[in-house]
Amino acid sequence: MAREIQTIEEFEREVLASDVPVLVDFWAPWCGPCRMLAPTIEELANQYEGKIKVFKVNTDDLPMLAMQYGIRGIPTVMLFVNGEPVDVKVGLQPKAVFEQTIERFIGEE
């Protein structure tokens, strides 16, 4: 299950210090495409459980984090490896797009 990041400290601990790849969904409750993407994010969290972590960041609650990563449109989904963003997808995307990216990075471990 995708968990919601509540603080910048939690983001640093769970995402930047993670020893496994982390998929982060930057979203907001008022964003229609974000709500449409939510089931896909949950499916990915279940599908790759134990291989990656999946988190959601509400850009309304943590605007400094969104600014830090240059989030200009939501949903924006970033894959972090070793604390660095290695892939960014903006807008509503099919599940296969995320699977290809995740497979590319978990295959390198």
C-alpha positions as CSV (number, residue, x, y, z in Angstrom):
1,M,0.0,0.0,0.0
2,A,1.2,3.5,-0.8
3,R,1.7,5.6,2.3
4,E,1.3,9.3,2.6
5,I,4.5,11.3,3.6
6,Q,3.5,13.8,6.3
7,T,6.7,15.7,6.9
8,I,10.0,16.6,5.2
9,E,11.9,14.6,7.8
10,E,9.8,11.6,6.9
11,F,10.6,12.1,3.2
12,E,14.3,12.3,4.0
13,R,14.1,9.1,6.1
14,E,11.8,7.0,3.9
15,V,12.8,8.2,0.4
16,L,16.3,9.8,0.4
17,A,17.8,7.3,2.8
18,S,16.1,4.2,1.4
19,D,18.2,1.2,0.3
20,V,15.6,0.2,-2.3
21,P,14.1,2.2,-5.1
22,V,11.2,4.5,-4.1
23,L,8.3,5.6,-6.3
24,V,6.8,8.9,-5.1
25,D,3.5,10.3,-6.4
26,F,3.2,14.1,-6.0
27,W,-0.5,14.8,-6.0
28,A,-3.3,17.0,-4.5
29,P,-6.8,16.0,-3.5
30,W,-8.4,18.6,-5.8
31,C,-6.6,17.2,-8.9
32,G,-8.8,15.0,-11.1
33,P,-6.0,13.2,-12.9
34,C,-4.3,12.5,-9.5
35,R,-7.4,10.8,-8.3
36,M,-7.6,8.8,-11.6
37,L,-4.0,7.7,-11.1
38,A,-4.4,6.7,-7.5
39,P,-5.6,3.1,-8.2
40,T,-2.6,2.5,-10.5
41,I,-0.2,3.7,-7.8
42,E,-1.9,1.3,-5.3
43,E,-1.6,-1.6,-7.8
44,L,2.1,-0.8,-8.3
45,A,2.6,-0.7,-4.5
46,N,1.1,-4.2,-4.2
47,Q,2.7,-5.6,-7.3
48,Y,6.2,-4.6,-6.3
49,E,5.9,-5.0,-2.5
50,G,9.3,-5.9,-1.0
51,K,11.1,-4.7,-4.1
52,I,10.3,-0.9,-4.0
53,K,8.6,1.5,-1.6
54,V,5.7,3.6,-2.8
55,F,4.8,6.9,-1.2
56,K,2.4,9.8,-1.9
57,V,3.2,13.5,-1.2
58,N,0.3,15.9,-1.1
59,T,1.8,19.0,-2.7
60,D,-0.7,21.2,-0.8
61,D,0.6,19.9,2.5
62,L,4.3,20.0,1.6
63,P,4.8,22.8,-0.9
64,M,8.5,23.2,-0.1
65,L,9.1,19.6,-1.1
66,A,7.2,20.1,-4.4
67,M,9.3,23.3,-5.0
68,Q,12.5,21.5,-4.2
69,Y,11.9,18.9,-6.9
70,G,10.5,21.3,-9.5
71,I,7.0,19.9,-9.5
72,R,5.2,22.2,-12.0
73,G,2.2,19.9,-12.8
74,I,0.5,17.1,-11.0
75,P,0.3,14.2,-10.9
76,T,4.1,13.9,-11.1
77,V,5.6,10.5,-10.3
78,M,9.3,10.3,-9.5
79,L,11.4,7.2,-9.0
80,F,14.3,7.7,-6.6
81,V,17.3,5.4,-6.4
82,N,19.9,5.9,-3.8
83,G,18.2,9.2,-2.8
84,E,18.4,10.6,-6.3
85,P,15.4,11.1,-8.7
86,V,16.2,8.9,-11.7
87,D,12.9,9.1,-13.6
88,V,10.0,11.6,-13.8
89,K,6.6,11.1,-15.3
90,V,4.2,14.1,-15.4
91,G,0.5,13.6,-16.0
92,L,-1.8,10.6,-16.2
93,Q,0.1,7.6,-17.5
94,P,-0.8,4.0,-18.1
95,K,0.4,1.4,-15.6
96,A,2.8,-0.2,-18.2
97,V,4.8,3.0,-18.4
98,F,5.6,2.9,-14.7
99,E,6.2,-0.9,-14.8
100,Q,8.8,-0.4,-17.6
101,T,10.6,2.2,-15.5
102,I,10.5,0.2,-12.3
103,E,11.7,-3.0,-14.0
104,R,14.6,-1.1,-15.5
105,F,15.8,0.0,-12.1
106,I,15.0,-3.1,-10.0
107,G,16.8,-5.2,-12.6
108,E,20.0,-3.3,-11.9
109,E,20.2,-4.2,-8.2
